[in-house]
Amino acid sequence: MLIRKSKFIFMAGIAALCISCSDDSTSINASDSAGKNDDVIADKIIPENPNIETADGATFETKGKYSSEMDGFDDSMVVYDSYEVKMAPSLDAVYGSSDAPIEVAPGGVIDEYVPADPAPGGDGGFNGKTYGLLTASEWNDLDNWNTWGEILTGEFSDKTSYWKFYPHTLVAVRVVDENGSGLANVPVELINHDKVEFTTKTDNTGHAYCWIRLFDGFTEEALNSEDFSLKINGKVSEDPVKLTLNYDDSLKVNVITSDAKQADAKADVAFIVDATGSMGDEIRFLQSDLSYIIDHASSATNVALRTAVVFYRDEGDQYLTRGKDFSTDVANTQAFIAEQSANGGGDYPEAVHSALEATLQNFSWNESARARIAFLILDAPAHHQDDIIESLQSSITFYAKNGIKLIPVAASGVDKDTESMLRFFDLATGGTYVFLTDDSGIGYSHIEASVGDTDVEKLADLMLRLIKKYVE
């Protein structure tokens, strides 16, 4: 593992897969979402038949307006370069154009990386498919609450009103059985007088995170903990509620014992990938990493996994979203990923909101599983429009309600507006933040994330580690 110390900026700116898990799962119904944005969800998320029945491995495609592909760059400005890419010591093969791996000695030179066209819309100059080369770090704001509070009131002080996400006040919960073991997939509601303030489900460790006034704006008005109560698995707890404020040093966890049953040993892992032109410098490496992760995730855990993937672009491109529903057919999913390319886009913001909606509309999430995870891999923010922000709020509300952890993976090109948006997403859903680094030497430069000290890992290893962490 490489060690990388990131300067903390305060004020400046997925054994064999189990076939049965796809046969007896119950799809989450988007119309079940509750809260103040129900009307938005009905307009923007619910398809004509919200209980979509999809065959295992079915392909869906949501059409956007057709136009010629727009690369959005001038290739006369490309600067060419050439260098060798080394094999990651922890990985022992690379995927060629077929599903069969090409055996390579660990530590050997596996390919020559020639950036013949590293500009947005190009292929990143990649002349072979490989994995285990991209580097990344992880930072969990929930585990570093004091640091988050400083960032929130410092560098991100103007980002909350910009995105209309206000992750200032939290009710952290851990639901356990009589032996003190965490219970997964247990419904948790935070009640403010007679109103449901926030709804979510416990993760594989029994933790749940309920937010107060997440979309209502931060005020200096004091909150009275006596106004709040917790309903666990349909039963109201009599224990007083402990609130965690943005200036607290750490989370105040409400531990509640429940007689709820333990969830099924099954999990769903989805990958949501930006496929616009600006991803051209890294997308081939990401595709190979995803293929490796999907192939190895099941053997890395003791839980039966299904995977799904959606690629998205933007309005006016050849397509808006296209993807594969949850499946245990690894080769089928890998083949679909390999067929995709980066193109279109044109402007900086992309259809992030459409990708989140499509993931809710078209994926048959297993509501009885012990874990549900979605990796959001992108290099650009959502469009900054009121209706789109409302859609983002609705989607994130639904993700949280159904216990779907959103884990962003920030690629080159991400700015501070995008970083803040992504971290709001992962905080609201109990996820964590992943960002690519320059250590691999692949792609364009990556901004310095506003985090504390972090380790640099191979992206494929990092994502497998997170799947294991949040699934077992």
ZAZA-537385 format. One record per residue: residue in three letters; z, y, x of N, C-alpha, C, O in turn. Coordinates in steps of 0.1 Angstrom, whole numbers, plus 5000, padded with zeros to 4 digits. Each point is the difference from the previous one (the first is absolute). Layout:
BEGIN
alaZYXZYXZYXZYX ...
***
This chain:
BEGIN
met500049885008500050124992500050125009500850025009 leu498350074988500050135007501150094994500350004988 ile500350085020501050094995499450145001499550055010 arg500750024979499450145000501150094994500549974989 lys499850135017501050104995499250114994499350085006 ser500949944980499350114993501050124999501149984997 lys498450135007500850124999500350034985499150014992 phe502250015005500450034987499850144996500650095007 ile498549944984499750144997500750044987499949944990 phe501050165012500850044989499350114992499949984987 met499850125019499650124992498550035003499550094992 ala499849865017498750045003498949964990498950005006 gly501049984989498949994991500249914988499149984992 ile496047014970500049764987500249895009500049884996 ala500849095023500149914989498950044990499650115003 ala500049854988498950024990500550094989501250014997 leu497850054997500450084988500249914988499449904998 cys501550154993500449924988499050034989500150114994 ile499149795002499050034989500750044987499550084993 ser501649865005500750024987500450144997500150044989 cys500150045022500550134997499050094993500550104994 ser498249875006499150084993499849954986499350074992 asp501249815004499749944987501150044990499650004988 asp501650025016501150024990500650145001501050024994 ser498350075012500550135001499850084988499049974992 thr501950125005499850094988499650135004500750075009 ser498249984986499550135005500950124995500450004988 ile499850095020500750124996499150084991498850025003 asn501850034986499250084990500350155003501150054999 ala497850025004500150145003500550084989500650115002 ser499349844986500550084988501550004999500550074991 asp500149855017501549994999500750115007501250024998 ser498150065009500650115008500750104991499550044990 ala501750005015500850094992500250135008499850005012 gly500650104980500450135007499150114995499349994990 lys500950135016499450124995498550005001499450094994 asn500049825014498650015002499249894993498949965004 asp501749994985499449894992498650044995499149925001 asp500750214995498750044995499050005011498849974998 val501650065014499150005011499649865004498849975002 ile502149944998499749865003499049944989499149935004 ala501150114983499249954990498550055002499149934998 asp500850195006498750065002499349955013498849985000 lys502050005010499449985013500049865006499249975009 ile501849954986500249875006499749884991499449915005 ile500950104982499849894992498549974996499450094995 pro500149805009498649974996500049954985501050004994 glu497849985001499949964986500949884997500649994989 asn499449915020500949894998501050005012499649955011 pro501650104987500950015011500549875005500449995012 asn499549904980500449875005498749935006499549904994 ile500050155017498849955006500249855005501049985007 glu498249934988500049865005498949995010498850004996 thr501549985016499049985010500149875007501149955002 ala497849995001499949875006500550025014499950105006 asp500749795000500550005014498950045009499049935002 gly501150195005499050045009498950084994499050025006 ala501150024981499050074993499750145007500950065005 thr497949984995499650135006499950104989499449984989 phe501250145013499850114990499450115008500150015012 glu499250084980499450125006500150114990499549994989 thr501150125015500150114991499050105005500050055012 lys499049994980498950085004500350155001500750054991 gly498850015019500150145001498550054998499149924998 lys500750215003498750054999499249965012500550015011 tyr498249954987499249965011499450125007499550104994 ser500549905019499350105008499649945013500549895003 ser498750185004499749955013501250005009500950094998 glu499249825012501250005008500050135008499050055006 met502250014995500250125007500949975012501249974998 asp498350055014500849985012500950115003501149995005 gly498450134992500950125002500250035014501050065004 phe498049915005500250045014498650015007499049964995 asp501050115016498850025007500149925013500850025009 asp498349874991500149915012499650065013500249945010 ser499250184989499750065013501350055007499950035012 met501249974981501250045006500849895006501150025005 val498449854994500849895004500150005016499050025006 val502149954999500249985014500249855003500849944993 tyr498450015015500049855003501049965011500350085009 asp500149804990501049955010499949855000499449944991 ser501249995019500049865001501249955007500450065011 tyr500349844984501249945007500349874995499549964989 glu501349965018500349864996501350014991500950085002 val499149824988501149984992500749875003499349905001 lys502050115002500749885004500649924988500450064990 met499749815011500649914990501550034999500750015011 ala499950004977501450014998500749875005499549894995 pro501550115013500749885005500549914988500049885002 ser500450184987500649924989498949934992500449924991 leu498450115011498949944992499149925009499850035011 asp499649864983499249915009498649984996499449905005 ala500050174985498649984996499550134994500850084996 val497949935003499450114993499049954990499449895002 tyr500450184987499149964990498650055003499850125002 gly499249794998498750045002499450034987500750044990 ser497949955009499450034987500249904989499850024989 ser500749855015500349904991501549994998500750085007 asp499849844984501449984999500749925011501250005002 ala497949935006500649925011500450095011499250085004 pro502049905001500550085011499349975014499749885002 ile500150225006499549975013501250005010500750095001 glu499549795005501249995009499850085013498950005006 val502150084997500050085011501349995008501149994993 ala498950005019501249985008500950134998499550115001 pro501849874996500950114998499950105012500149955012 gly499850174985499950105010498750025006499850095009 gly499249834986498650025006499350114993500450054990 val498549995017499150114994499249944989499349905002 ile500850154986499449944988498750064996499149944993 asp500750195011498850074996499950135007501050045006 glu497950014994499950145006499850094989499149994991 tyr501850115008499950104989499250115004500350085009 val498549934985499150115003499850094988499349974991 pro501450155009499950094989498650064999499950125002 ala499149804994498750064999499950104989499150095000 asp501849904990500050094988501450014995500349954989 pro500550125018501450014996500350114990501250024996 ala497850054999500250114991500249944986499749894997 pro500950204994500249964986498749954994499050065001 gly501149824992498949944994499349905009499249924995 gly501150085017499449905009500949875000500949994992 asp498749925017500749875001501150005010500649905004 gly499750225001501150015011499549945013500849995009 gly497949984992499449955012500549855003499749955011 phe500949994979500549865002498949904999499349994990 asn500549935021498949915001500549854999499449915005 gly501850074989500549874997501350014992500750115001 lys499749794992501250014991501149945008499949895006 thr501250184995501249945006501350064993499950094992 tyr501249855012501350054994501050015011499849965011 gly501350104985501150015009499950115011500649995010 leu498550104987499850115010500650134995500550085009 leu499449954979500650134995501550005002500749894998 thr499850225005501550025002500550094990499350094994 ala502049895002500650074990501550005001500649925008 ser500150174985501550015000500450014985499250024991 glu502149955007500650004987501250095000500850005010 trp499450084979501250084998500449994986499250024991 asn502149945007500549994986501050114997501150015006 asp498550084985500850114997501349974993501050075001 leu499049824991501249954993501049955010501250024997 asp498449935014500949955010500450125010501049985008 asn498450134990500350125009500150124991499450105001 trp501649894989500150104990500350145005499550104995 asn501449905015500450135005498850075006499850124999 thr499449815009498850055006499050054989499350105001 trp500649824988499150034989500450144994499250084997 gly502149935001500550134994499650125009499750104994 glu500449885019499650115009498550034999499650125000 ile499649785000498550024998499750064987499150094999 leu501649864990499750054987500250154998499350074994 thr501849985013500350144999499450085011500250125001 gly499249815009499450075011498549994999499350084993 glu500149835015498549995001499349984986498950054998 phe501849874993499349974988500550094988499949964989 ser500850155015500650084989499050054990500350024988 asp498450005016499050054991499249894994499150034992 lys501149855012499249884996500449954986499249944993 thr502150085004500549954987499350074988499549934991 ser500450205010499450084989498549985001499350014989 tyr500149965023498649985001499549884993499050004992 trp501849895009499649874994500849974987499749914993 lys501350185004500949994988500749865001500249944989 phe500350035022500949885002501250065007499950075010 tyr501349904984501250065005501149895003500949984993 pro498949945018500949895003501350055007500249975012 his500650114981501250065005501349924997500849985008 thr499349974979501249944995499749854996499149984992 leu501849935013499749864998501349934995501150035004 val498649864988501149914997499549875006499249934994 ala501550035017499649875007500949894994501250024998 val498249874999500649894993499849875007498949975006 arg502149944995499849865004500649914990501250014997 val498049904997500449914990500249865006499149955007 val502150004992500449875006500549904990500450044989 asp499649835015500649904992501549995003500550085008 glu500249824986501549995002500349975014501250015004 asn497949945004500249975014499650115009500249995013 gly499450124982499650125008498649995005499650095008 ser499649824988498649995004499150094992500250004987 gly498850075019499250094993499149924990499549905002 leu500350164986499249954989498750085000500050124998 ala498849815002498750065000499450014986500349924992 asn498950195006499250024988500950024988499649964989 val501550105013500950034989499750154995500050095008 pro499849934979499750134995501350095001501149964997 val498650165008501150105002499550134993498950055003 glu502050014989499750134993501150095004501249974999 leu498450155004501050115002500050094987498950054997 ile502249964996500150074988500750135002501150015006 asn498350104989500650135000500450044986499150034992 his502149965004500550004986499249894992500349895003 asp498850154988499349904992498649995005499249934993 lys500450135017498650005005499949925013500849995008 val498149934992499749925012499450095011498950064998 glu501949965012499550085011499049945009499150065005 phe501249814999499149925009500149854997501149964997 thr497849975005500049864998499449935012498950045004 thr501749855000499449935011500549855000500649964990 lys499149975020500549865002500549985014499650075009 thr501449844992500549975013499049935009499149924995 asp501050105018499149935009500649875005501049954994 asn498449985015500549875005501450005005500649895001 thr499950225003501450015005501050054989501250015002 gly498350014986500850054989500150154999500750054992 his498650025017500150155000499050064990498949954998 ala501550164996499250084991500350155003501150035003 tyr497950054995500150155002499650084988498850004997 cys502150074997499850084988500150145004500950055006 trp498050034990500050145004500350094988499749974989 ile500950145014500450104990499150125002499850065011 arg499649984978499150124999498949985011499650105007 leu499849794994499049975010498850104999499450045009 phe500249994978498850084998500450144994499150084996 asp502249945002500450124993500350125008500250114995 gly499849875018500350115009501550015004500949964993 phe499350085019501450015005500650134996499450105002 thr501949894994500750124996501449995007500449895004 glu500250224997501450015006501049964990501249995003 glu498449994985501049964989500749875004499449905003 ala501950104997500849895003499849884990499950034988 leu500049855017499949894992501449934998500749995010 asn499649974978501249934997499849854999499349964991 ser501349975018499849865001500449934987499649894996 glu501450174997500549954987498950004989500249934990 asp498850155012498950004990499149885001499249974991 phe500949955020499149895002500749864999501249995002 ser498049924994500449864999498949915005498850044999 leu501549835004499049915005500049884990501049944996 lys497850025000499749894992499449895008498850025005 ile501849874997499549895009499749884991500949944994 asn497850025006499649894993500350014985500449904993 gly499650225002500250034986501550034996500350024989 lys500649975021501450024998500550135007499750025012 val501050064981500550135006501249975008501049944996 ser499050105017501149985009501150114997499750114997 glu501549855004501150094997500550075013500850095000 asp498649875011500450065013499550145001498950034995 pro501950065011499550145002498850005009499949925009 val499250184988498750005008500250105012500550114999 lys499149845013500050085012498750065003499049925001 leu500950215000498750065003499950035015501050035007 thr497849954998499750045014499150135000498950004994 leu501650105012499350135001499350015013500349945010 asn498750154990499150015012500850045013499549985011 tyr501750094987500750035012501149905005500750025009 asp499449874983500949895004499549935013498850005003 asp502249955005499649935012499449874998499149965008 ser501249974982499449874997500149974985500650074992 leu498849825004499949964986501449964995500749925007 lys499750124981501149954993499649894991499450034989 val500849845014499449894992501049954989501249975003 asn498350034985500749954989499849844999498949964996 val502149975008499949854999500549954987501250034996 ile498049904997500349954986499749854999499049955004 thr502049984991499949854999499349974986500450064990 ser498749855010499249974988499949854999500049925010 asp499850034977499849864998498549974998499649894995 ala499550205009498649985000499649885008500649975010 lys498349974986499549885008499150055012499450114999 gln500649815011499250035012498649994997499649914992 ala499550185013498650004997499349885006500549935010 asp498350044985499149905006499750035015499850115003 ala500149785004499650025015498550025001499349915006 lys500250194988498650045001499950155003500950084997 ala498049965008499850145003498550045000499149915003 asp500750214993498650065000499950115011500950085001 val498049915007499850105010498650064999499049925000 ala500950214997498750064998499750105012500950055006 phe497849964996499650105011499050104993499049964994 ile501350165007499250114995499450085011500850065008 val497949944994499450055012498950114997499149994992 asp501150125015499150114999498749965008500149965012 ala498750044981498849965007499050115000498849985000 thr501750155001499150115002499650025014500549935009 gly498550154994499450025013501050035011499849955011 ser501250124986500950045011500849895005500650015011 met499449874982500749885005499249925010500449905004 gly498450154999499049935008500549965014499649905006 asp501350194999500549975014500949895001500349955011 glu500450014978501049895000499849894990500749905001 ile498450114990500049914989499649855004500649914994 arg498550075016499749875004501249935006500249884998 phe500650195009501249955006501049974989500749895000 leu499450204990500949974989499649884992500849924996 gln497950065002499549894992500449875008500449904993 ser499450105020500449885007501549975000500449894999 asp500450225002501449984998500449954987500949914999 leu498550144990500349954987499749864998500749924994 ser498150045012499649864999501049915007500449894995 tyr500150155017501049935007501349994992500649904999 ile499850214996501350014992500049914988500949924997 ile498050084995499949924988500049855004500549924993 asp498950055019499949865004501449955005500349884999 his500550215006501349965006501250034992501149955003 ala498850134987501250054993500849894993501250005000 ser498149904994500749904993500949915009501149974997 ser498350005015500849925009501150075007500949955006 ala499150194992501050085006501250014991501150055004 thr498849904983501150024991500349864993499249915002 asn501950094990500349884993499750024985500549934991 val498650175006499750034986498549984998499250035009 ala500549924979498549994996499450134998500550084992 leu498549955015499350135000498750004993499249915002 arg500450204991498750034996499650135006500950095002 thr497849935001499650135005498850064992499349924993 ala500650215007499050074993499550125009500850045009 val498150014989499550115008499150094991499249954992 val500950185010499150104994499650105010500850055008 phe497949984993499550115008499650114991499549984989 tyr500750145016499650124991499350115009500250005012 arg499150084981499350115006500350134992501250034998 asp497850044996500350124993499050024989498949945000 glu501450154991499050044990498750045006500050075010 gly498949884984498750035006499449915010498950015004 asp502049905001499549905010499449884993499949994987 gln499649915021499349894994500949924991499549944990 tyr501850055013501049944991501350085001500250075010 leu500649914980501350075000501149905006500750035009 thr499449864984500949895005499349874998499249984991 arg501149925018499549864998501049915007500650045010 gly499749844984501049925006500049864995499249964992 lys501849965013500249864997501449994994501050055006 asp499249894982501349984994500849905008499549935009 phe501850064988500849915007499549865000499549944990 ser500649995022499449875002500749935011500750065008 thr499249804991500549925011498949955009500249935010 asp498650124987498849965008499850105011499450104999 val501249865013500050095011498650035005499750125003 ala499449784998498750025005499250094991499250095005 asn501049904982499350094990500450145002499150095000 thr502149945002500550135002499550065013499650115001 gln500549815010499550045013498550045000499650095006 ala499649824987498650034999499750134993499150085004 phe501749954986499850134993500450125009499250105000 ile501849895007500450105009498950035011499750115003 ala499849785002499050015011498750074995499250055008 glu500549944979498850064994500150154999499050074998 gln502249995003500150144998499750095012500149955011 ser499650174987499750105010500550134997500350034988 ala499750065021500550144998498850094998499150005009 asn500950074980498950104998500450094988501049974994 gly498350135004500250094989501250105003500450015012 gly500150044978501150105001499550145000500050074990 gly499649985022499450135001501150115002499950075010 asp501149944981501050105003501349925004500049885001 tyr501050205002501249945006500849914990500349895002 pro500150174986500849924991499249894994498750014999 glu501949884997499349884994500749964988501150054996 ala498349854997500549954987501249915001500049894995 val501150165011501249925001500549964987500549894997 his499550214993500649974987499249894993500649924993 ser498150085009499149894993500449875006500049904993 ala500250095020500449875006501349954995500249884998 leu500850215000501349964995499849954986500649904995 glu498650174997499849974986499349864999500449914992 ala498650075016499249875000500949895004499949894995 thr501150135014500949895004500949964989500449894999 leu499950214992500849974988499249944989500449914993 gln498450145005499149954989499549865002500049924991 asn499550055021499249895003500749885007499449895001 phe501850135004500749905007501049934991500750074993 ser499449805007500949924991501349985007500349895004 trp500450224998501349995007500949904993500150004988 asn500649925020500949904994501450064998500750035009 glu499750004978501250074997501249915003501150065000 ser498849815002501249925002500249975015500949935004 ala498250125005500149985014501250075006500650094994 arg499949875017501150065007499650135007500950085003 ala497849935000499650125007498650034997499149914998 arg500650225002498650054999499850125009500850095000 ile498249905009499850105010498550055000499149924997 ala500750215005498750055001499950095013500750105001 phe498449865008499850085012498850104997499049964996 leu501350175005499050104998499550055013500750085007 ile498149894997499450035013499050114999499049984993 leu501350145012499150114998500150115012500949995008 asp498250104991500050115010499950144993499850105007 ala500349914980499850124993500950014987500349894995 pro500050235001500950014988499249984987498849995000 ala501950014989499450014987499550154998500550095007 his498649934983499650134997501250084994500849944992 his499350185012501150084995499750084988499650115000 gln500449814988499850064987501149954991500549895001 asp499850204989501149974991499949864993501049935000 asp497850044995499849874993500149885009500549904996 ile499150125016500149895010501549985005500449895001 ile500350225000501449995004500849934989500949925002 glu498750114985500649944989499749855000500949914997 ser497950055007499649865001500849935011500549894998 leu499750185013500849955011501449974996500649905003 gln500050204990501449984995500149884990500949935001 ser498150064990500049894991499949865007500749914997 ser498450095012499849875008501349965008500449894999 ile500150215007501249975008501249974991500849915004 thr499350154984501049964991499849854996501049934999 phe497850034999499749864996500349915011500549894998 tyr499150145014500349925012501549985001500449885001 ala500350224998501549995001500649924989500849915002 lys498850114986500549934988499849855002500949924996 asn498050045009499749865002500449945013499649895004 gly501150195004500549955013498949975010500049915008 ile498950174992498949995010500350105011499850124998 lys500549835014500250095011498750045005499149925003 leu500750214999498850065006500350035014500950085004 ile498349865005500250025015498750075005499049935002 pro501050205001498950075005499749965015501049975007 val497850034997499649985014499050125003498950004995 ala501650095012499350125003499149985012500449975011 ala498350064987499049985011499750145006500650104996 ser498549905014499650135006499550104990499349964990 gly501050165011499550104991501050054990499950104994 val501249835005501150044991500750125005500350025012 asp499850084979500750125003501450004994500449904994 lys500350215007501450014995500149994985500949954994 asp498150114999499949994986499949854995500749964991 thr498449975016499849864997501349925004500449914992 glu500250115020501249935004501150024990500749904996 ser499550224999501150034991499749934986500949944995 met497950065001499649934987500349855002500649944991 leu499050005020500249865002501549965001500449904994 arg500450195012501449975001500750024987501049934997 phe498650164994500550014987499749874992500949964993 phe497949995009499649874993501049895004500549934991 asp499750055022500849895004501450014997500749914997 leu499950225003501350024997500349974985500949934996 ala498150114995500249994986499949854996500649964989 thr498849955019499949864996500849915010499849884999 gly501050185009500849925009499349945011500449895005 gly498550174999499249945011500350065014501250045002 thr497949965007500250065013498750055005499049984995 tyr501150115016498850075005499549945012500749985010 val497949994991499449945012498950105004499250054991 phe500749975022498950095005499449955012500749965009 leu498050054992499349955012500250105011500350124998 thr499749835015500350095011498850005010499049924998 asp501050165012498950015009500149905011499149995009 asp502049934991500249905011498949905002499849955011 ser499550024978498949905001498750065007499249935005 gly500750204995498850075005498849984990498950035004 ile501449934984498949984990500050114990501150044995 gly497750015002499950104990500450145004500350035012 tyr499750064979500350145002501550025003500849904997 ser499650215007501450035002500949994987499550034989 his501749935013501049994989501050105002500650025011 ile499850054978501050105001501449945003500249884998 glu500750205008501349965003500850004986500150114994 ala500449785002500749994988501350075001500750005011 ser499850054978501350075000501149904998500549984989 val499849955022501049894999500950005013499750085008 gly501249834992500949995012499349905010498849984999 asp502049965010499549915009499549874993500749954992 thr498150015012499449884994499549905011499750045011 asp500149844985499349905009498550004996499750014989 val499549965021498649984998499749855000500449935009 glu498950034980499749864998498549984998499450104996 lys500149785005498749974995500050014985500949944993 leu498250125001500050024985500149874993500849994990 ala498449915014500049874993501449945000500549954990 asp500250065022501349945001501050084991500949944994 leu499050195006500850094993500049974985501049994993 met497750005002499849974985500549874997500649984989 leu499249925019500649864998501550015000500649934991 arg500050145018501450025000500550064987501149954995 leu498350155000500450064988499849914988500950004991 ile498149935008499849904989501149905000500649974990 lys499849985022501149915001501350064996500849944993 lys499450185011501250084997500250024985501149984995 tyr497950064998500050044986499849884990500050024988 val499649865018499749894991501049895000500349944990 glu500350035022500949895001501450024993500849925001 
***
